[in-house]
Amino acid sequence: MSSFEIVLLLIGCLLASSVFSQVLPRVSLPLVQIALGAAVGCLVTADPTQVFRDPELFLVLFIAPLLFEESRHADKQALLAAWAPVASLAIGLVIATTLACGLALHLASPAIPLAAAFALGAALGPTDAAAVAAMGADVTLTRRQKSLLSGEALFNDASGVVCFEFAVAAAATGEFSATHAAVTFAADFFGGIIVGLALGALITLVVAKVRDLGLETPTEHVLFEVLTPFVTFLAAEELGVSGILAVVAAGLLMRFSPRGLTVEASRHALASESVWELLTFAINGTLFVLLGMKLPSTLGPVWRVSHGADAAWICSLVLLATAIVVGIRLAWVLVLEKIHRGRHADEYAGTGTAALVRSALVTCLSGPKGAVTLSIMLTLPYLTADGSAFPQRSLLIFVASGVIVLTLLLANFIVPALAPAEDTTEADAALARAKARVLRSVIDELARRATPETRAATRLALRTYRDRLDGVLQVETSPDAMRDLRVRVLDLQIAFVRARAERGENSREVAQRYMAALEQLRGAYGLHRGASGGRARRYAHLARVGRALHGRSDEAECRELAELHRATEQHAIDALAAMAGELDNEQARAARRLAGEHRAHLAMTFSDGNAAQARARIREQARDIEAVGLSLELEQIRRLHDAGELSTHAARELREEIYLLQMGL
């Protein structure tokens, strides 16, 4: 399989994972991606990592942008408030995990050299808090837990990479000096920070200069940001210091650099967020899919050759590594939590040991291993300094992959049980009621402001608002109810056209052409039971009417057909209003939706030669009316908030939704 085909396969898996994650909301996205990768790996024999032939490419291509993105969202106040425990977790715990996990694996399997085992332990140090965030509303974390997890995830990647590089160097060369390692570690650590701050300051100055000259655009701003982690990493590595720490330092400096609130700054920030959201999804997703694809290719041959014996031993190594990683982390967090509660005894008065252990467990399991761990392991060299194969490379990668999967499973299923999400049913219902009240008020106001010149455009705008109102109220109409009502209205329209022809109000030829279009539409609905018919078939019907209008050279006949179409649409609207008293609740909802469709179609029907221009003008007017409606929504939200009928949090949520709609317009 070619590299291009593997890339296409990865993109397909990413697309499928985004769909499946919506179908399985209780399963975190990384687990879905790993499962998809494993399924594909059972069918594809090629090594997916062959696309990246240079292992070092993983550092610059995956880890650098991920760490830069994490630093872009760092909370300055939270980091300063919890700097001591964050530093303890990000540095102390990583070193402890490296040593404990390395020693245990070497003792359990002497075939794994001590230095290589230390490399695995270092790679298992970093956490992936984003994996827990993928569980969405299923977990409730305290503010302290969020600060610890985000701060730890920001810095432990760098410390893990530095420890990993030392261990790999020792495994590849067979030489190790504690004194030399300590000196080199300090030089790498502080040198990386200094270089990162310098490059971050330089890039910030360049961007500011470009902005002052009026040359900065959203595209250039995003390109500057996307290139920054790669340039910073490569420059730092070229200078002989830690590229990872340089990327983190540069990202933090750029994050905390002051920048005024302007229209251009807001536009740049929106563009930047959209691009980085896509990039991080693609990078994380690619790594998790790769992980899943490598599992069958790693374990399958061992299982077949040894009839499961060696495979069982390998799986036991995975369990051992997971137990050590989780056990050390739990003990470390318990100590930190005990110290914190001792210093804030008043705040935790009345809470016992059970609450302490529960809180520590949540913090412990909410830091699973993830994309960074895998990308670090994939940087393992294939050969040592003397040209021989790197010892147990495939085994080490498999053990790391297994630990990632197990810690993700623990985070996905245990954390929600320990820290279940708060019940927001009542709050959501209150927010929906407030939103519906605002929308009804705007609908009434827009209808009141309509003039004869804007009536058609107002109908289109009000249809959009009624759709939004139905969505807020979660008005669901069954497909059968919609289809049956559509067929019933079509029968009434056909009878109406036939009656007009019999009374001589329309020529028989024009009536026959129009009835043929209606009967064709009715037949389509009859063939699709269980489907609502939707707007697509209505628009197809309108397209047929449009072709009929312009398919003949007789202008008088075109006008007659257009007048018949308007009369028939109005008859459908009147018929739906007349049958309101005999419909049940579900049928009444269907009738309201269908009447809205007919009103919109009626508004867009013209008989003159400038029909396309007239329709375009009405659509433009409708957009202007929708913009006015959004402004009215903001004003209505302000009034409700000032009157104390809407909480500050609810008002903020409603305003944010309107801001998005305004940007969409």
N, C-alpha and C positions, 0 to 999 in steps of 0.2 A: 504494500500500500504506500503510495507516494505521500510526501509531506503535505502537499496541498489537500489531498483527500482526508488526511488526519485532521487538518485544520477545519475543513468543512464539517467533519464528523463532530468535532468539539463544539462548533457553533450550533449544530443541530441539537446536541445534547443540552446546551445552555438554553436554547429556545424551549425545548421540551420540559426542562426543569422548572422554568418560570410558569408554565401551564400547570404542571402536576402539583407545584407548591400551593396553587390556589385550590386545587381539588383536595389536597391533604393539608389543611391549615395547621393541624396539630403536630405535624412533622416538620422539623426545621429544614430550610432550604439546602444546607450542606449535605444532610443525610439523603435527601432526594437526589441530589447530584451524584453522590457516591453510588447510590443504588443504580442510577442510570448508567454510570460509567462501568459498574460491574457487569450489568446486563450486556452492554456493548462489548466489554472485554471478553466475555464468553464466546462471542461470535467473531471477533477480530483477533487474529493471532499476532499482528504487527505490534511492536513496542511503540506506544504513543509518544514516549519521550524522545524518540529519534528525531523529532522536529528540532529539538534543542540539543544539538550534538555537543556543544560546549557546556559542561555543567555550570561554569561560572555565569553563564547567561541567565540562569534562574535568579541569581542575586540582583542583577541590575534590571532585569525585565519584569520580575514579579515583586520581590521584596521591597525594592526602592520606592516604587510608586505607592505600594500599600502603606508603608510607614509614613510617607509624605502626606497621604490622604488622612491618616489617623492624626497626624500632628496638626492638620488644617482645622480639625474640630476639637482641639484640646481646650479644656476649660481652665483658664488661668487661675481663677479663684479656687476652684476645687483642687488643682494641683498644689497650690501654695498651702491650702488648709490641711492637706493630707500628704505632704511631701515625705515625711518620715516613714509611714507605713508603705507608701508607694515605692520608695527607694528600697525598703526592706524586701518587698515582694519582687521588684524588678531586678535587683542585683543579688541580694543574699539568697533568696529562694532559688534563683536560677543556678547559682554556684552549688548550693546544697543538692539540688536535683541532679546536676551534672555528676557530682561525686558519688552520691548514693546509688543512682541508677546505673552508672558505669561500673562500680564495684560489684553490685549485685548481678548484673548480666555477665560480667567476666567470670565470677565465681560459678554461676549457674551453667555457663557454656564457655569453657576455657578456649574453645576454638575462636572466640571473638577476642582479639587483642584488647588490652586494657585501654589503650589510647582510642581505638575505634569505638569501644563501649562508651567512653567519655564523650565522644562526638555525638553518639546517639542521645546520651543524657542531656547534652547541651541543646540539641535540637528539640528535645521534649520540654525545655524550660519555658519558651514563649507560649502565651495563651492567645486564644481567638475569641475575644468577648463578642465580636460581631456575630458569631454563630448563635449565641443566646439571643441577641437582638432579633435574629430571624424568627424566633418563636412569637414575636409580636406581643399581643395582649395576654398571652397565657401565663406570664410571669410578672410578679411585682417585686421590684428591688428597692431597697431603701436608698436615700441619697448618698449615704456613706458607701454602700456597696457599689453603686454606680461609679462613684469617684475612684474607689480603689481599683475596680476592674478596668476602667478606661485608662487611668494613669499607668497601671501595671502593663497593660497591653501596649502602651505607647513606648515604654522603655525596655521591657524585658526582651523584646525582639532584638534590640541592638546588643544587649548583654549576652543573649543566647548565641547570636551570630559570632561575637568576638570569642567566646569560649569554644564554640564549635571550630572556628578557624585554627585555634591553638591545638585542639585535640587532633584535627585532621593533619596538621603539619607534623605533629609527633608521630601519628600513625604512618604517614607517607615517608618520613625520613628516618624513623626509628630513633630519633634523638629528642631529648626533652631536658630542659634545665629550669628548675623552679625560679631561680633568680632572674634568668633571662626572660622567662615567661612573665614574671611580675613587672619587670621594667617595660617589656614590650606592650603588655596589657595597658599600663598607665599611659604610655606614649600613644597607643592606638586610641584609647578612650578619650583622653583630654585633647589629643591632637585632632581627632575627628570632630569633637565639639567646636574647637577653635576654627578649624577650616570651614565647618558648616556655617558657623555664625558669620564668618568673613564673606563667604560666597552668598549667603542669604542677604546680608547687608548690601553687597554689590548688586545683586539682582534687583533688590528693592529700589536702589538708587537709579538703576537703568530704567526700570518700569516707571518710576516717578518722573524721570527726565522725558521719556517718551510721552507720558501723559501731559506734562507741562507744555510740550510742543504741539499738543492737540492731535497727535498721530495714533493714539491708542484706540483700538476698536475691540469689541468683545472677542473677535476671533484672535487678534494678537494677544490679548490678555490671557485667554485660555491656553494658547500655544506656549506662552512664557511659563505658565504654571505647569503644564504637562512636561515640558523639557527640563524644568528645574531639578527634579529628583535624579534624572539620568545624568545631567551635566555635573551635578554636585557629587554624585556617587563616583563617577569616573575620575573627576578631578582629585577627590580625596584619595582614592586608591592609587592614583598616579603619584601622589605625594607621600605614599606609604603610611597613611592613617586609615582609620575605620570609615569606610564609605557610608555604612549604615547609620552610624552616629552623626555623621556630617549631614545626611539627609534629614534626620530627626531635628537636629539643631537648626538647620535652614528653614524647615517647615514651621517650627515654633516661632522663630524670629519673624517670619513673614505673617504668621497668624496673629501675633501680638503687636505688629507694627500699626500705629494709628492711621486711620483713613476716614475722611469725612463721609457723611451720608449725603450722597449726591445721586442724581438720576443716572449718570454714567456708571458710578460705582455699583449701584443696585443692579443695573443691566448686566454689568460684568459679572457680579456675584451670581446672578441667576444662571447665566450661561455656563459659568464655571461649575456650579453645583450639578447641573444636568450632565455635563461631560464627565465629571469625576464619579458621579453615581453609576454611569454606564461602564466606565473603566474598572472601577472596583468590583462591580458585579461580574464583569467578564474575567478579570484576573482571578478572583476568588473561585468563581464557577469553574474556570478551566482547571485550576489546581485540584479541586475536589473531584471533577470528572476524571482527570488523569489518575488520581488516587484509586478511584473505583476500577478503572481500566487495568491498572497494574496488579490488583489483587488476584484475579484468576490466573494471570500469566506467571505470577510468582509462586503461588501455592499449588496450582494445578500439576505441574511437572513433578514436584516433590511428592505430592499425594500419590500419583500414579506409580512412581518408581518404588517408593517405600511402602505402598499399600496402606498409607495413612499413618504409619508409625512416626516417621520424621515430621509429618505435617502436624500431628498432635503435639509433638515436642515444641515445634515452632509456635504453635498457638499458646502453649503454656508459657513460653517466653513473653508473648504479648500480654498475657494475664499478669505475669510477674511485673513487667515494666509498668503496666497500668496501676497495679496495686501500690507500687513504690511511689510513682508520681502523685497519685491521689492521696496516699497516706502522708507523705511529707508535706504536701500542700495543706492538708487538713490540720496537721499538727502546727504548722507555721501560722495559719490563719487563726487557730484557736488561741495561740499565745498573743497575737496582735489584738484580737477581740477582747481577751481578758484584760490586757493593759489598757485598752481604750475604755472599757466599762469601769475599770478601777478609777480612771481619771475623771469620769463623768458619772459618778455614783448616783447623783440625784436624778439624772435623766433616765437611768435604768433601774430605779428603785422598784422593788416588787417583782423584778424578773429573775428567774432562777437559772439553774444550770441547763435545763432543757432548752430555754430560749437562747442561751449562749451557744449551745451545740448546734441548734437549728440554724442560727444566723451564720455560724462558721461553715456549716455544710453548704448552705446556699452560695456563699462567697467562693467556697472551694470548687464546687461543681460548676459554677457559672463561668469558670475559666477553662473551657476545654481546649484541647490542642486542635489546630486547624491548618489553614493554608500556609502560614509562615513556616510551621514545622515541616510540612511536606516539601516546600520549596527549598528549605535549608538542606534537607536530606538529599534532594536531587542534585545538589551541588557537590556531592561526594565524588572525588576523582575516580576514574576507572583504573588508573595505574598509579603505583607508588614511585618514589624517586629512582629506584633501581630498575623500573620497567615492568615489574611484576604486577599482577592484578591486586587491586585494593582489597584487603581482607574482608570477606563476608559482606560485600556491598549490597547485594540483593537482599540478604537476610536482614540487614540493618534497616533498609528502606521498608521491608514488609513489616517488621516489628513496629516501626514508627507509624506506618499506615494503620496497623491494628489498634494502636493506642489512640490515634485520632478518632477512629470509628467508635471505640468503646467510650471515650470521654464525651463524644458528641451524644451518644445514646444516653449516658447518665444525665447530661445537661438537658436533653430533650424530654426525658420522661420522669426524672427524679426531681429536678428543680421546680417544675410546675406543681408537683405534689407538696413540696416543702414551702413554696412561696406562691400560692395560687393568686391569680389576678383578682383584683377587687371587682365586686359586682357593680357594673356601671349601667345596669338595665334602666333604673329610674332616671339617672342622669341623661342617658341617651334618649329616653322617651321625652324628657323635658326639653332637650335640645331640639328634637324633631318637632315638638309642638311650637316652640318659638320660631323655628325656621318656617313652618307652615303658616304661622300667623303673619310673618313678614311677607311671604310670597303672596298670600291672599290679599294683603293690603296693597302690594304693588300691582297685582292683576287688576284690582278695582280702580286704582289710580290711573293706570295706563288706558284702561277702557274708557274712563271718564274723559281723558285728554284727547281721545281720538277725534279727528275731524273727517269730513268727507274725502279730503285729499289723502289722508293717512290711514283710512279705515282698512284698506287691504294689507298694508304693511303692519298695522297693529294686530291684525288677525294672525299673521305669521309669528310675530313676537310673542303674542299671548299663548300660542300653541307651545312654544319653547318653555314658557313659564308654567303652563299646565303640566307638561311632561316632568319638569322639575318637582312640581308639587306632588304629582303622583309618586315619584321616586321617594320623596321625603316621607310620605304617608305609607310607603310600601304597598301601593295599590297594585295588586297582581290580578290580572284577568286571565282565565284559562284560555288556551288556544281554541278549544272547542266553542266556548262562548263567543269569542271574537269571530270565528269562522262562520258560525251559524247566523250571527247578526249581520255579517257582511252579505251572506247569501240572501237573507231576508230583504235587506235594503236593495240589493241588486234586482230582485224580483219586482219590488215596488218601482224601481227606476225603469225597468223594461216595460212594465204595464203603463207607466206614465208616458213614455215615448210612444207606445202603440196608440194610446188614447189621443195624443196630440196629432198623430198622423190621421186617425179616423175623423177628427174634427177639422182637418184641413189646415191646422196651424203650421205644419211642416210638410214638405213634400215627401212622398212615399220613399223615394230613393235615398234622401238624406236620413230619414228615420230608420230605414233598413240598415244603412251603413253603421249608424250609431248603435242600434240594437245588436248588431253582429259583434261589435267590440265588447258590449256589456255581457253578452252570452258567452263569449270566449273567456272573459274574466270569471264569470260564474262557474264555468266548466273547470277552470283551473282550481278554484277553491274546492269544488266537489271531489277532485282527484287527490287532494292533500288533506285528508282527515287528520285531526290532531295538530294541524298547523294553523296558526292564526290568520294566515294570509298576508299579514304584514304590509308595510308601506311599499315594499319593493314591487308587489303585483299591482298596487294602485298606481304607482309611477309608470309601470309598464303599460297600464291602461291609458294613462294620460299621454304616453308617447305615441300609442296607436291613434288616439284622437288628434294629437298634433300632426301626425303624418297625414291623417285624413283632411285636416284643415288646410294643409299646404300641398297636398298631393294633386289637387285639381287646379286648373287655370281659371275656372269660373270664380271670380271674387265674390259674387253674390251668394254662391253656394257655400263658400267658406264661411262667410258671415252667418249664414243660416245655421250651419253646423255648430259654430261657436255659440250662437244664442241658444241652441238646443242643449248644448253641454252645460251652459250656465243654469238654464232652467232645471235641468235634471239634477245637478248638484244641489241647487236650492231646495228642490223637492225632497232629496234625501235628508237634508238638514231638518226640514219641516216634519218629515215622517218620523225621524228619530225623536224630535221633541214631542210629537203627538203620542207616541207609544210609551212615554216615560212612566205613566201611571200603571202600566201592566207589567213592568219589568221588575225582576228581583234585584237585590243589591249588586250581584256580580254582573248581570246583564246591564244594569244602569251604568256601572263603571265602563263597560265595553261601549255603551252608547255614547258616553261622553268622549271617549277617545276617538271613536269613529266620526262623531260630529266635528271634532277638531280637524280631522283629516280632510273632510269635505269642505270645511270653511277655508282651509289653506289652499285646496285645489281651486275653489271658486275664486279666491283672491288672485290667483295666478293665471286666470283665463282671459285671453284677449282675442279680438277678432280682426284687428287692423294689421297692417304690414309691419308694424314696429313692435310686435309682441315680445321678441327677445329683449329689445331695449327696455320695454316697459317692465318686464319681469326682473331684469337686472336692477332697474331703478327701485322697484318695490323691495327687493332683497337688501339693497343698500339702506333704504329707509328703515327696514326692520332691524338691521344691525344698529342703526342710530337709536331706535326706540329701545332696543335691549340695553344699550349703554345707559340711556336715561333710567331704565328700570333698575340697573345695578346701582346707580347713584341713589335712587329712591330707597333701595334696600339698605344701603349704608346709613342713610338718614333715619330710617325706621329702627334700625338696630341701636343707633345712638339714643333715640327717644325711649326705647324700651329699657336700655341700660340706665339712663338718667332717672327713669321712673322707678328703678329698683326691681323691675320685672324680669331682668335678664342679668345673670351673673357676669362678672368680668371675664372669667374663663370662657363661658359660652359665647359672649360677644366677640372675643378674640377669635374663636374658632369660626364663627359665621363670617367675620370680616376677612379672614384669610381665604376662605372659599370664594368670596366675592372678588378679592384681589386676583385670584387665579383666573376667574371668569373674565375679568377685565383685560388681563394680559392675553387671554385667548381671543378676545375681540380685536 
